[in-house]
Structure formats: C-alpha cells, structure tokens
Amino acid sequence: MTSTPQDALVLTTTFAPRGGYRSSFAALARLESKRLVRHPALLVGTAVGIASTASALTEAPDEVAANALGMPVVALTVGLTAMLSAFHLTRSFHRADELLEASPTPRSARTAALCLTAAMPALIAALWLVFYYGFAPATLHVPEWMYGTMSHADLAAVLVGNSVVAAVGGALLGVCAGRWWRFRGASAVLVLGVGLWTMVMLGTFSSGDEAPAEWTRWVRLFAPVGYFSSPSAHSTFVMTLTGSPWWYLAWLMTLCALAVVGALVWRAEGDTRRRVVRAGVLALVLSAVTYALAASGGLNHQIRTFPDGHSIVMMVK
C-alpha cells in the first residue's frame, strides 16, 4: 500500500496553520494511526493470529500451556505484520518529499507521528491478552507446577514482552527501516532478517539440555522474543530457563527506544539532531546494561520441575 503525491497534497492542506502545532501533530498522528490499522498486512496478521490462538484453545490442548507461559503467537503475527505495515506506511511518504516539505509540520514531527502509530498494534496485543486470559478459561487452569520456579509476576513480564512490547517494537522498527532503506525488496529483507534472528536464537538455545551454559545465558536472550520456561512434549516436565524476565523486558523496551532514535535521526539537523543523538547514546548504554542484567540475573542453572512438584537443577557445563 503506497501513497501518491496527491495524498501528500491533502496532508499539506490538512496541516496548514490553523489550530497550532500541537493540534496539527495530534491530527497527523491520528491520521497515520488509522492508515496503519487499516493496512492489509496488519489485518491479515491479526486474523491469522486469532485463528491460531483459537485452534490452540480448541484443538491442541497441549499447546495451551506453552502459549500461556510464553504467548509467542502475538509477536509472530501482529508484531511482524505491524513491522511490515509501518515500513510501507513510512516509505509511502518518500515519493512526495517535495510537497511535504511545504507543510508547516517539521520532518522530525512527521517521523514522531509515525512512531506514535505503534500504539495501535500495542492495543491489539493488549486486547489479545484480555481475550486469552479473560475469555479462555483453559489458560487459567495451567497446573501450578508448570510455572516451575517462575513467579506469577515473572510470567506477566514474559507475556507483556512477547505481546505488547513485541508489537510496539515491530512497528517502530518498521518506521526506522522505512526511513533509511530505499532499495527494492527491503521489506522482505526486514521480515526475513528479524524472523531468522529470532528463530536461530530461540531454536538453538531455548531448551536444549546439552547447550553450553554460557551460551544459553548470553546468546539465548539476544532475540526480540524470549522464553523463560519450556514445557516438554506431553507436559511430562517443565524447564525453567536462566535469566531475568524483568530485566529482559527492560531490554526490549530499550530496543524500542533505539528504533525511535534511529527513525528520528534520519535527515535531522542542528539542535534536533544533537538531542536525538544524545538520547540515542543514553538508550544504547541502558540497552547494554539491561541486557547484561537480563542474561546474568535470575537462575544460574536450568531447573526441571515435574508434576509431583519436585525439581532438579540441570548442572550443564
């Protein structure tokens, strides 16, 4: 879905000075949010995710526990398609740069308005959690032993990170990439890159007992979607993994901040650029600190918990 210079002319007329800068910015943010939520990719991704969730609840009861402990489906559907939608939404402006430059709304403000569209996939993800835990009683009947050593607060951090924050991060990354990437096939590269990054990290280091301990601690969490517990086939035991869920959630938030900085620094000049760069340096430092705390905190070793409640510490070297 793309926009033409005629769309930009409409925007220029819409944001002519009449209600002040703040009202113009708010109107632009609302307009872009509506465009994002109507984008076919996001609509399809949401529909596929709902169908997958319904299938897990009705036809694959063994998957209910896994979804209740991780909620990965939202990140893989709403998160990825929000990223794709935001990318094309951002790219649509590049064809009308000259007309948009005549608008009284600064370039940085237009980018900020695009970043605010991330609120829409965040809302979808939040409603998903309400649906999953408010209207699907099966997910509330996960036996206590399947939480392993995780507290309910730890589980909440994982669920929010893999749903709401993943949806926000996907949209913000799409805006950032849309500002900088102009080559043919960029959207495919973006989706494949994020998908491979996630699958390689999780597929290799999520739950294997044979994986080196240091790798599972420092490499497994270097992904935009994270697991901290892994039920076995047929739910014979649950593995609680190393790391701190809350610091991991904080790290994901710093990634969102870095995506915003990356988008805002595009063609920024003067004081605006200096402020954005300073914010980026701070976000980068916080990202490094929170990731180190996420990987080094929490459990030192993986722990298996069985239906009778007893646990075994997996001393992997």
LUMZALO-727293 format. One record per residue (C-alpha): x, y, z; residue in one letter; residue number from 1. Coordinates in Angstrom, 1 decimal. Example, Ala and Ser with C-alpha at 12.3 -4.5 7.8 and 13.67 -1.06 7.14 Angstrom:
xx=12.3 | yy=-4.5 | zz=7.8 | type=a | seq=1
xx=13.7 | yy=-1.1 | zz=7.1 | type=s | seq=2
This chain:
xx=0.0 | yy=0.0 | zz=0.0 | type=m | seq=1
xx=1.5 | yy=3.3 | zz=-1.1 | type=t | seq=2
xx=0.6 | yy=6.9 | zz=-1.2 | type=s | seq=3
xx=0.9 | yy=9.3 | zz=-4.1 | type=t | seq=4
xx=1.9 | yy=12.9 | zz=-4.2 | type=p | seq=5
xx=-1.8 | yy=13.7 | zz=-4.2 | type=q | seq=6
xx=-2.0 | yy=12.2 | zz=-0.7 | type=d | seq=7
xx=0.8 | yy=14.4 | zz=0.4 | type=a | seq=8
xx=-1.1 | yy=17.5 | zz=-1.0 | type=l | seq=9
xx=-4.0 | yy=16.5 | zz=1.1 | type=v | seq=10
xx=-1.8 | yy=16.3 | zz=4.2 | type=l | seq=11
xx=-0.2 | yy=19.7 | zz=3.4 | type=t | seq=12
xx=-3.7 | yy=21.3 | zz=3.2 | type=t | seq=13
xx=-4.8 | yy=19.5 | zz=6.3 | type=t | seq=14
xx=-2.0 | yy=20.7 | zz=8.4 | type=f | seq=15
xx=-2.0 | yy=24.3 | zz=7.3 | type=a | seq=16
xx=-1.6 | yy=26.6 | zz=10.4 | type=p | seq=17
xx=-5.0 | yy=26.9 | zz=12.0 | type=r | seq=18
xx=-5.1 | yy=25.1 | zz=15.3 | type=g | seq=19
xx=-1.5 | yy=25.3 | zz=16.4 | type=g | seq=20
xx=1.4 | yy=23.0 | zz=16.2 | type=y | seq=21
xx=0.2 | yy=20.6 | zz=18.8 | type=r | seq=22
xx=-3.2 | yy=20.1 | zz=17.3 | type=s | seq=23
xx=-1.6 | yy=19.6 | zz=13.9 | type=s | seq=24
xx=0.7 | yy=17.0 | zz=15.3 | type=f | seq=25
xx=-2.1 | yy=15.2 | zz=17.0 | type=a | seq=26
xx=-4.2 | yy=15.2 | zz=13.9 | type=a | seq=27
xx=-1.3 | yy=13.8 | zz=11.9 | type=l | seq=28
xx=-0.7 | yy=11.0 | zz=14.5 | type=a | seq=29
xx=-4.4 | yy=10.1 | zz=14.3 | type=r | seq=30
xx=-4.4 | yy=10.0 | zz=10.5 | type=l | seq=31
xx=-1.3 | yy=7.8 | zz=10.4 | type=e | seq=32
xx=-2.7 | yy=5.5 | zz=13.1 | type=s | seq=33
xx=-5.8 | yy=5.0 | zz=11.0 | type=k | seq=34
xx=-3.8 | yy=4.2 | zz=7.9 | type=r | seq=35
xx=-1.7 | yy=1.7 | zz=9.9 | type=l | seq=36
xx=-4.7 | yy=-0.1 | zz=11.4 | type=v | seq=37
xx=-6.3 | yy=-0.4 | zz=8.0 | type=r | seq=38
xx=-3.2 | yy=-1.8 | zz=6.3 | type=h | seq=39
xx=-3.9 | yy=-5.2 | zz=4.7 | type=p | seq=40
xx=-0.8 | yy=-6.8 | zz=6.2 | type=a | seq=41
xx=-1.7 | yy=-5.9 | zz=9.8 | type=l | seq=42
xx=-5.3 | yy=-7.0 | zz=9.2 | type=l | seq=43
xx=-4.2 | yy=-10.4 | zz=7.8 | type=v | seq=44
xx=-1.6 | yy=-10.9 | zz=10.6 | type=g | seq=45
xx=-4.2 | yy=-10.2 | zz=13.3 | type=t | seq=46
xx=-6.7 | yy=-12.6 | zz=11.7 | type=a | seq=47
xx=-4.1 | yy=-15.4 | zz=11.4 | type=v | seq=48
xx=-3.1 | yy=-14.9 | zz=15.0 | type=g | seq=49
xx=-6.6 | yy=-15.1 | zz=16.2 | type=i | seq=50
xx=-7.2 | yy=-18.2 | zz=14.2 | type=a | seq=51
xx=-4.0 | yy=-19.8 | zz=15.6 | type=s | seq=52
xx=-5.0 | yy=-18.9 | zz=19.1 | type=t | seq=53
xx=-8.5 | yy=-20.3 | zz=18.7 | type=a | seq=54
xx=-7.0 | yy=-23.5 | zz=17.2 | type=s | seq=55
xx=-4.6 | yy=-23.9 | zz=20.2 | type=a | seq=56
xx=-7.5 | yy=-23.5 | zz=22.6 | type=l | seq=57
xx=-9.9 | yy=-25.8 | zz=20.9 | type=t | seq=58
xx=-7.9 | yy=-28.5 | zz=19.0 | type=e | seq=59
xx=-4.5 | yy=-28.6 | zz=20.6 | type=a | seq=60
xx=-4.8 | yy=-28.6 | zz=24.4 | type=p | seq=61
xx=-1.1 | yy=-29.5 | zz=24.8 | type=d | seq=62
xx=-0.3 | yy=-26.1 | zz=23.3 | type=e | seq=63
xx=-2.4 | yy=-24.2 | zz=25.8 | type=v | seq=64
xx=0.2 | yy=-24.5 | zz=28.5 | type=a | seq=65
xx=3.0 | yy=-23.5 | zz=26.1 | type=a | seq=66
xx=1.1 | yy=-20.4 | zz=24.9 | type=n | seq=67
xx=0.0 | yy=-19.5 | zz=28.5 | type=a | seq=68
xx=3.7 | yy=-19.5 | zz=29.5 | type=l | seq=69
xx=5.0 | yy=-17.6 | zz=26.5 | type=g | seq=70
xx=2.4 | yy=-16.0 | zz=24.2 | type=m | seq=71
xx=4.7 | yy=-16.2 | zz=21.1 | type=p | seq=72
xx=1.8 | yy=-16.1 | zz=18.6 | type=v | seq=73
xx=1.2 | yy=-12.3 | zz=19.0 | type=v | seq=74
xx=4.8 | yy=-11.5 | zz=18.3 | type=a | seq=75
xx=4.9 | yy=-13.8 | zz=15.2 | type=l | seq=76
xx=1.7 | yy=-12.4 | zz=13.8 | type=t | seq=77
xx=0.8 | yy=-8.9 | zz=15.0 | type=v | seq=78
xx=4.5 | yy=-8.0 | zz=15.6 | type=g | seq=79
xx=5.8 | yy=-9.0 | zz=12.2 | type=l | seq=80
xx=2.9 | yy=-7.6 | zz=10.2 | type=t | seq=81
xx=2.9 | yy=-4.4 | zz=12.2 | type=a | seq=82
xx=6.5 | yy=-4.0 | zz=11.2 | type=m | seq=83
xx=5.7 | yy=-4.7 | zz=7.6 | type=l | seq=84
xx=2.8 | yy=-2.3 | zz=7.6 | type=s | seq=85
xx=4.7 | yy=0.5 | zz=9.3 | type=a | seq=86
xx=7.6 | yy=0.1 | zz=6.8 | type=f | seq=87
xx=5.3 | yy=0.6 | zz=3.8 | type=h | seq=88
xx=3.4 | yy=3.4 | zz=5.6 | type=l | seq=89
xx=6.7 | yy=5.2 | zz=6.1 | type=t | seq=90
xx=8.0 | yy=4.5 | zz=2.7 | type=r | seq=91
xx=4.9 | yy=6.0 | zz=1.1 | type=s | seq=92
xx=6.0 | yy=9.5 | zz=2.1 | type=f | seq=93
xx=9.3 | yy=9.3 | zz=0.2 | type=h | seq=94
xx=7.5 | yy=9.8 | zz=-3.1 | type=r | seq=95
xx=6.1 | yy=13.1 | zz=-2.0 | type=a | seq=96
xx=9.0 | yy=14.7 | zz=-0.2 | type=d | seq=97
xx=8.9 | yy=17.9 | zz=-2.1 | type=e | seq=98
xx=5.2 | yy=18.5 | zz=-1.4 | type=l | seq=99
xx=5.6 | yy=17.5 | zz=2.3 | type=l | seq=100
xx=8.4 | yy=19.9 | zz=2.8 | type=e | seq=101
xx=5.9 | yy=22.7 | zz=2.1 | type=a | seq=102
xx=3.9 | yy=21.5 | zz=5.2 | type=s | seq=103
xx=4.3 | yy=23.6 | zz=8.4 | type=p | seq=104
xx=4.9 | yy=20.3 | zz=10.2 | type=t | seq=105
xx=8.6 | yy=19.6 | zz=10.6 | type=p | seq=106
xx=10.1 | yy=16.4 | zz=9.2 | type=r | seq=107
xx=11.0 | yy=15.2 | zz=12.7 | type=s | seq=108
xx=7.4 | yy=15.7 | zz=13.8 | type=a | seq=109
xx=6.1 | yy=13.7 | zz=10.9 | type=r | seq=110
xx=8.5 | yy=10.9 | zz=11.9 | type=t | seq=111
xx=7.4 | yy=11.1 | zz=15.5 | type=a | seq=112
xx=3.8 | yy=10.9 | zz=14.4 | type=a | seq=113
xx=4.7 | yy=7.7 | zz=12.5 | type=l | seq=114
xx=6.3 | yy=6.3 | zz=15.6 | type=c | seq=115
xx=3.1 | yy=7.0 | zz=17.6 | type=l | seq=116
xx=1.2 | yy=4.7 | zz=15.3 | type=t | seq=117
xx=2.9 | yy=1.8 | zz=17.3 | type=a | seq=118
xx=0.1 | yy=2.4 | zz=19.8 | type=a | seq=119
xx=-2.3 | yy=0.6 | zz=17.5 | type=m | seq=120
xx=-0.6 | yy=-2.8 | zz=17.4 | type=p | seq=121
xx=0.1 | yy=-2.3 | zz=21.1 | type=a | seq=122
xx=-3.7 | yy=-2.0 | zz=21.7 | type=l | seq=123
xx=-4.3 | yy=-5.1 | zz=19.6 | type=i | seq=124
xx=-1.8 | yy=-7.1 | zz=21.6 | type=a | seq=125
xx=-3.2 | yy=-5.8 | zz=24.9 | type=a | seq=126
xx=-6.7 | yy=-6.9 | zz=23.8 | type=l | seq=127
xx=-5.3 | yy=-10.2 | zz=22.9 | type=w | seq=128
xx=-4.1 | yy=-10.7 | zz=26.4 | type=l | seq=129
xx=-7.5 | yy=-9.8 | zz=27.7 | type=v | seq=130
xx=-9.1 | yy=-12.3 | zz=25.4 | type=f | seq=131
xx=-6.7 | yy=-15.0 | zz=26.2 | type=y | seq=132
xx=-6.8 | yy=-14.7 | zz=29.9 | type=y | seq=133
xx=-10.3 | yy=-13.2 | zz=30.4 | type=g | seq=134
xx=-12.4 | yy=-15.3 | zz=28.0 | type=f | seq=135
xx=-10.4 | yy=-18.5 | zz=27.6 | type=a | seq=136
xx=-10.6 | yy=-20.3 | zz=31.0 | type=p | seq=137
xx=-8.4 | yy=-23.2 | zz=29.9 | type=a | seq=138
xx=-5.4 | yy=-21.0 | zz=30.1 | type=t | seq=139
xx=-6.1 | yy=-20.2 | zz=33.7 | type=l | seq=140
xx=-6.1 | yy=-23.9 | zz=34.6 | type=h | seq=141
xx=-2.4 | yy=-24.4 | zz=34.0 | type=v | seq=142
xx=-1.2 | yy=-26.5 | zz=37.0 | type=p | seq=143
xx=0.9 | yy=-24.6 | zz=39.4 | type=e | seq=144
xx=3.9 | yy=-27.0 | zz=38.9 | type=w | seq=145
xx=4.1 | yy=-25.9 | zz=35.3 | type=m | seq=146
xx=5.2 | yy=-22.4 | zz=36.4 | type=y | seq=147
xx=8.4 | yy=-24.1 | zz=37.5 | type=g | seq=148
xx=10.4 | yy=-21.6 | zz=39.6 | type=t | seq=149
xx=8.8 | yy=-18.6 | zz=37.9 | type=m | seq=150
xx=6.5 | yy=-16.4 | zz=39.9 | type=s | seq=151
xx=3.3 | yy=-15.0 | zz=38.5 | type=h | seq=152
xx=5.0 | yy=-11.6 | zz=38.2 | type=a | seq=153
xx=7.8 | yy=-13.2 | zz=36.2 | type=d | seq=154
xx=5.2 | yy=-14.7 | zz=33.9 | type=l | seq=155
xx=3.5 | yy=-11.4 | zz=33.5 | type=a | seq=156
xx=6.8 | yy=-9.8 | zz=32.4 | type=a | seq=157
xx=7.3 | yy=-12.6 | zz=29.7 | type=v | seq=158
xx=3.7 | yy=-12.2 | zz=28.4 | type=l | seq=159
xx=3.9 | yy=-8.4 | zz=28.1 | type=v | seq=160
xx=7.3 | yy=-8.6 | zz=26.5 | type=g | seq=161
xx=6.2 | yy=-11.2 | zz=23.9 | type=n | seq=162
xx=2.9 | yy=-9.4 | zz=23.1 | type=s | seq=163
xx=2.6 | yy=-5.7 | zz=23.7 | type=v | seq=164
xx=6.3 | yy=-4.8 | zz=23.6 | type=v | seq=165
xx=6.9 | yy=-7.0 | zz=20.6 | type=a | seq=166
xx=4.0 | yy=-5.4 | zz=18.8 | type=a | seq=167
xx=5.4 | yy=-1.9 | zz=19.6 | type=v | seq=168
xx=8.9 | yy=-2.8 | zz=18.7 | type=g | seq=169
xx=7.8 | yy=-4.3 | zz=15.4 | type=g | seq=170
xx=6.0 | yy=-1.2 | zz=14.3 | type=a | seq=171
xx=8.9 | yy=1.1 | zz=15.5 | type=l | seq=172
xx=11.5 | yy=-1.0 | zz=13.6 | type=l | seq=173
xx=9.3 | yy=-0.8 | zz=10.5 | type=g | seq=174
xx=9.3 | yy=3.0 | zz=10.8 | type=v | seq=175
xx=13.0 | yy=3.2 | zz=11.3 | type=c | seq=176
xx=13.8 | yy=0.8 | zz=8.4 | type=a | seq=177
xx=11.3 | yy=2.7 | zz=6.2 | type=g | seq=178
xx=13.1 | yy=6.0 | zz=6.8 | type=r | seq=179
xx=16.5 | yy=4.6 | zz=5.9 | type=w | seq=180
xx=16.0 | yy=1.7 | zz=3.4 | type=w | seq=181
xx=15.0 | yy=2.5 | zz=-0.1 | type=r | seq=182
xx=16.3 | yy=-0.5 | zz=-2.1 | type=f | seq=183
xx=14.0 | yy=-2.9 | zz=-3.8 | type=r | seq=184
xx=12.9 | yy=-5.8 | zz=-1.6 | type=g | seq=185
xx=13.8 | yy=-4.0 | zz=1.6 | type=a | seq=186
xx=10.6 | yy=-5.1 | zz=3.3 | type=s | seq=187
xx=11.4 | yy=-8.8 | zz=2.5 | type=a | seq=188
xx=14.9 | yy=-8.4 | zz=3.9 | type=v | seq=189
xx=13.5 | yy=-6.8 | zz=7.0 | type=l | seq=190
xx=10.9 | yy=-9.5 | zz=7.7 | type=v | seq=191
xx=13.4 | yy=-12.4 | zz=6.9 | type=l | seq=192
xx=16.1 | yy=-10.8 | zz=9.0 | type=g | seq=193
xx=14.0 | yy=-10.4 | zz=12.1 | type=v | seq=194
xx=12.5 | yy=-13.9 | zz=11.6 | type=g | seq=195
xx=15.8 | yy=-15.6 | zz=11.2 | type=l | seq=196
xx=17.3 | yy=-13.7 | zz=14.1 | type=w | seq=197
xx=14.5 | yy=-14.9 | zz=16.3 | type=t | seq=198
xx=14.3 | yy=-18.5 | zz=15.1 | type=m | seq=199
xx=18.1 | yy=-19.1 | zz=15.2 | type=v | seq=200
xx=18.5 | yy=-17.7 | zz=18.8 | type=m | seq=201
xx=15.4 | yy=-19.5 | zz=20.2 | type=l | seq=202
xx=15.7 | yy=-22.7 | zz=18.2 | type=g | seq=203
xx=19.3 | yy=-23.2 | zz=19.2 | type=t | seq=204
xx=19.4 | yy=-22.1 | zz=22.7 | type=f | seq=205
xx=15.9 | yy=-22.2 | zz=24.3 | type=s | seq=206
xx=15.6 | yy=-25.5 | zz=26.0 | type=s | seq=207
xx=18.4 | yy=-27.9 | zz=25.0 | type=g | seq=208
xx=20.0 | yy=-29.6 | zz=28.0 | type=d | seq=209
xx=23.2 | yy=-30.1 | zz=26.0 | type=e | seq=210
xx=23.7 | yy=-26.4 | zz=25.2 | type=a | seq=211
xx=26.7 | yy=-24.8 | zz=26.9 | type=p | seq=212
xx=25.5 | yy=-22.8 | zz=30.0 | type=a | seq=213
xx=27.3 | yy=-19.6 | zz=29.0 | type=e | seq=214
xx=25.7 | yy=-19.7 | zz=25.5 | type=w | seq=215
xx=22.2 | yy=-20.2 | zz=26.9 | type=t | seq=216
xx=22.7 | yy=-17.3 | zz=29.3 | type=r | seq=217
xx=24.2 | yy=-14.8 | zz=26.9 | type=w | seq=218
xx=23.1 | yy=-15.7 | zz=23.5 | type=v | seq=219
xx=19.6 | yy=-17.1 | zz=24.0 | type=r | seq=220
xx=18.1 | yy=-13.8 | zz=25.2 | type=l | seq=221
xx=19.6 | yy=-11.8 | zz=22.4 | type=f | seq=222
xx=16.4 | yy=-12.1 | zz=20.5 | type=a | seq=223
xx=13.2 | yy=-9.9 | zz=20.3 | type=p | seq=224
xx=11.1 | yy=-12.7 | zz=21.6 | type=v | seq=225
xx=12.2 | yy=-14.7 | zz=24.7 | type=g | seq=226
xx=11.3 | yy=-17.8 | zz=26.6 | type=y | seq=227
xx=12.0 | yy=-18.5 | zz=30.3 | type=f | seq=228
xx=10.1 | yy=-21.8 | zz=30.6 | type=s | seq=229
xx=9.7 | yy=-24.6 | zz=28.2 | type=s | seq=230
xx=7.1 | yy=-27.4 | zz=28.7 | type=p | seq=231
xx=8.2 | yy=-30.9 | zz=27.4 | type=s | seq=232
xx=6.2 | yy=-33.0 | zz=25.0 | type=a | seq=233
xx=3.0 | yy=-34.2 | zz=26.6 | type=h | seq=234
xx=3.8 | yy=-32.0 | zz=29.6 | type=s | seq=235
xx=5.9 | yy=-34.5 | zz=31.5 | type=t | seq=236
xx=8.0 | yy=-31.7 | zz=32.9 | type=f | seq=237
xx=8.7 | yy=-28.0 | zz=32.5 | type=v | seq=238
xx=12.2 | yy=-26.5 | zz=32.1 | type=m | seq=239
xx=12.7 | yy=-23.1 | zz=33.8 | type=t | seq=240
xx=15.5 | yy=-21.3 | zz=31.9 | type=l | seq=241
xx=18.2 | yy=-19.0 | zz=33.1 | type=t | seq=242
xx=18.0 | yy=-15.2 | zz=33.0 | type=g | seq=243
xx=15.8 | yy=-12.4 | zz=34.5 | type=s | seq=244
xx=12.4 | yy=-11.9 | zz=32.9 | type=p | seq=245
xx=12.0 | yy=-8.4 | zz=34.2 | type=w | seq=246
xx=15.4 | yy=-7.2 | zz=33.0 | type=w | seq=247
xx=14.8 | yy=-8.8 | zz=29.7 | type=y | seq=248
xx=11.5 | yy=-6.8 | zz=29.5 | type=l | seq=249
xx=13.5 | yy=-3.7 | zz=30.2 | type=a | seq=250
xx=16.0 | yy=-4.6 | zz=27.5 | type=w | seq=251
xx=13.2 | yy=-5.0 | zz=25.0 | type=l | seq=252
xx=12.0 | yy=-1.5 | zz=25.9 | type=m | seq=253
xx=15.4 | yy=-0.1 | zz=25.2 | type=t | seq=254
xx=15.3 | yy=-1.7 | zz=21.8 | type=l | seq=255
xx=12.1 | yy=0.2 | zz=21.1 | type=c | seq=256
xx=13.8 | yy=3.4 | zz=22.2 | type=a | seq=257
xx=16.7 | yy=2.7 | zz=19.9 | type=l | seq=258
xx=14.3 | yy=2.2 | zz=17.0 | type=a | seq=259
xx=12.7 | yy=5.6 | zz=17.7 | type=v | seq=260
xx=16.1 | yy=7.2 | zz=17.8 | type=v | seq=261
xx=17.1 | yy=5.6 | zz=14.5 | type=g | seq=262
xx=13.9 | yy=6.9 | zz=12.9 | type=a | seq=263
xx=14.2 | yy=10.4 | zz=14.3 | type=l | seq=264
xx=17.8 | yy=10.9 | zz=13.4 | type=v | seq=265
xx=17.0 | yy=10.4 | zz=9.7 | type=w | seq=266
xx=17.8 | yy=13.8 | zz=8.0 | type=r | seq=267
xx=17.7 | yy=15.5 | zz=11.4 | type=a | seq=268
xx=19.7 | yy=18.7 | zz=11.6 | type=e | seq=269
xx=21.1 | yy=21.2 | zz=14.1 | type=g | seq=270
xx=19.8 | yy=21.1 | zz=17.7 | type=d | seq=271
xx=17.3 | yy=18.4 | zz=16.8 | type=t | seq=272
xx=19.9 | yy=16.0 | zz=15.6 | type=r | seq=273
xx=22.1 | yy=16.7 | zz=18.6 | type=r | seq=274
xx=19.3 | yy=16.0 | zz=21.1 | type=r | seq=275
xx=18.4 | yy=12.8 | zz=19.2 | type=v | seq=276
xx=22.0 | yy=11.6 | zz=19.2 | type=v | seq=277
xx=22.3 | yy=12.2 | zz=22.9 | type=r | seq=278
xx=19.1 | yy=10.3 | zz=23.5 | type=a | seq=279
xx=20.5 | yy=7.5 | zz=21.4 | type=g | seq=280
xx=23.7 | yy=7.3 | zz=23.3 | type=v | seq=281
xx=21.8 | yy=7.1 | zz=26.6 | type=l | seq=282
xx=19.4 | yy=4.4 | zz=25.1 | type=a | seq=283
xx=22.4 | yy=2.4 | zz=23.9 | type=l | seq=284
xx=24.1 | yy=2.5 | zz=27.3 | type=v | seq=285
xx=20.8 | yy=1.5 | zz=29.0 | type=l | seq=286
xx=20.4 | yy=-1.3 | zz=26.4 | type=s | seq=287
xx=23.8 | yy=-2.8 | zz=27.2 | type=a | seq=288
xx=23.2 | yy=-2.6 | zz=30.9 | type=v | seq=289
xx=19.8 | yy=-4.1 | zz=30.9 | type=t | seq=290
xx=20.9 | yy=-6.9 | zz=28.6 | type=y | seq=291
xx=23.8 | yy=-7.7 | zz=30.9 | type=a | seq=292
xx=21.4 | yy=-7.8 | zz=33.9 | type=l | seq=293
xx=18.9 | yy=-9.9 | zz=32.0 | type=a | seq=294
xx=21.5 | yy=-12.5 | zz=31.0 | type=a | seq=295
xx=23.4 | yy=-12.6 | zz=34.3 | type=s | seq=296
xx=20.4 | yy=-12.3 | zz=36.6 | type=g | seq=297
xx=17.7 | yy=-14.8 | zz=37.5 | type=g | seq=298
xx=18.6 | yy=-18.5 | zz=37.7 | type=l | seq=299
xx=22.2 | yy=-19.7 | zz=37.3 | type=n | seq=300
xx=21.1 | yy=-23.1 | zz=36.0 | type=h | seq=301
xx=18.1 | yy=-24.5 | zz=34.2 | type=q | seq=302
xx=15.7 | yy=-26.3 | zz=36.5 | type=i | seq=303
xx=13.3 | yy=-29.2 | zz=35.6 | type=r | seq=304
xx=10.1 | yy=-29.3 | zz=37.5 | type=t | seq=305
xx=7.9 | yy=-32.4 | zz=37.5 | type=f | seq=306
xx=4.1 | yy=-32.9 | zz=38.1 | type=p | seq=307
xx=4.7 | yy=-34.1 | zz=41.6 | type=d | seq=308
xx=6.3 | yy=-30.8 | zz=42.4 | type=g | seq=309
xx=10.0 | yy=-31.9 | zz=42.8 | type=h | seq=310
xx=12.7 | yy=-30.1 | zz=40.8 | type=s | seq=311
xx=16.1 | yy=-31.0 | zz=39.5 | type=i | seq=312
xx=18.9 | yy=-28.5 | zz=38.9 | type=v | seq=313
xx=20.5 | yy=-29.1 | zz=35.5 | type=m | seq=314
xx=24.2 | yy=-28.7 | zz=36.0 | type=m | seq=315
xx=25.2 | yy=-28.1 | zz=32.4 | type=v | seq=316
xx=28.9 | yy=-27.3 | zz=31.8 | type=k | seq=317
